Amino acid sequence: MNSNNTTRGGALVLAWFVLCGAACAAGPTAPKQSSTPVADALGDSSVRRSLLTNGAADEPQATVNGNVADLQQMIRDGRVKELRTTYNGSYGASLLFYPDEMTFYIALFQQKKFWRVVKTQVDSRAETIYADFAKNSAALADTEIRRTKLEAEKNFADRLIAVQQGRANRLQADLDVARTQQSQVADRQAEQQEAIRSLRAEQDAAQAQLRALQTKVQDLQRQSDVDMMPLPK
């Protein structure tokens, strides 16, 4: 394989990845393929050295012997170079190269644990296995990714529900105030109408009394006028 396919800081990236790199630790994400090793995003060299020294490559996995253990040791020794890496959620696949023996290591992983590691000196076989592992990682991450999307959709729906519930509560409060005020206004109107009827009855009674008094006054006036007339001789 052309050495131009190797990328700067590959060994450091892989050590970082094995120890649960940022892309895996961040949780499920949409499938993506890295065009450059993740080491390029790790920042300054002191950070990379710290990740390499204290990373998961120093943590033994269930497989004590075999390709997994060999690859872990080579990562610790900084003898392999990362050529390709694919991430799908918390799963992924890596193609690594050991130039001293012209050997390729193809790893399937989940978060910071290697799952399967295959080694070969055949370039085309390495690429085929890597493609299969990358495809497997996509299939394995499918439920994880769908769960992440569904959780996001549910959370979004919950936020919309909360917003609409708040709006409904405000509208209900306004409606309650309006209904209370309307009831008070109706009661006030009824009181006013009753007062008007009462005052109208009182006014009618007063008018009747006034007319009666006016008639009485007229009668008394006539009687007075008659009494004041001179007596016939």
C-alpha positions, 0 to 999 in steps of 0.5 A: 500500500502506498505510504501516502495513505498513511496519515500523520499521528496515526498511531497516536490516534489509534491509541486514543481510539482504543482508549475510547476516543472523543468520537466514540465516547460522545455517544451514537451519531450519524454514520460517517467516514473519517477522511483523516485519522482522528489524531489530527483533531486531538490538538497539541502533542502533549494531549496526544502523549497523555492519551497514548500513555493513559489510554485503553491500549494499556487495559487488557481485554478479554482476549489475552492472546491472539491478534487483539493482544498483538495489536494492543501491544503494537499500539502501545509500542507505536509500531502501527499506522492508521490508514482508514477508520470508519465510525458508525455510532459507537461502532467502527472499523480500522485498517492499520499497517505494520510497515516493518513486516508489511502486515495489515491489521483490520479491527472491528470495535465498539467504543473502546474495545476491539471486537475482532482483529484480522491480520494479513499481508495481502493488500486486496484482502485487507481492503476487502475485510475492512470494507466488510467490517465497516459495513458490519459496523453500520449494520450494528449501529443501526438500532443505536442510531435509530434509538438516538433519532427516536429519543431526539424526536420524543424530546422534541415532541415533549418540548412542543407539548410543554410549549403548547400546554403552556399556551393552553394554560395561558388561554384557559386562564384568560378565558376563566378571567373573561368568564368571571368578568362576564358573570360579574357584568351580567350580575351588575346588569341585572342589578341595574335593570332591577334598579331601573324597574324599581325606580320606574315604579317609584316614579310612576307612583310619584307621578300619580301622587303628583297628579292627585295632589294637583287635582286636589289643589285645583279642587281646593282652589275652586272651593276657595274661590267660591267661598270668597265670592260676595253674598247676594243681597 
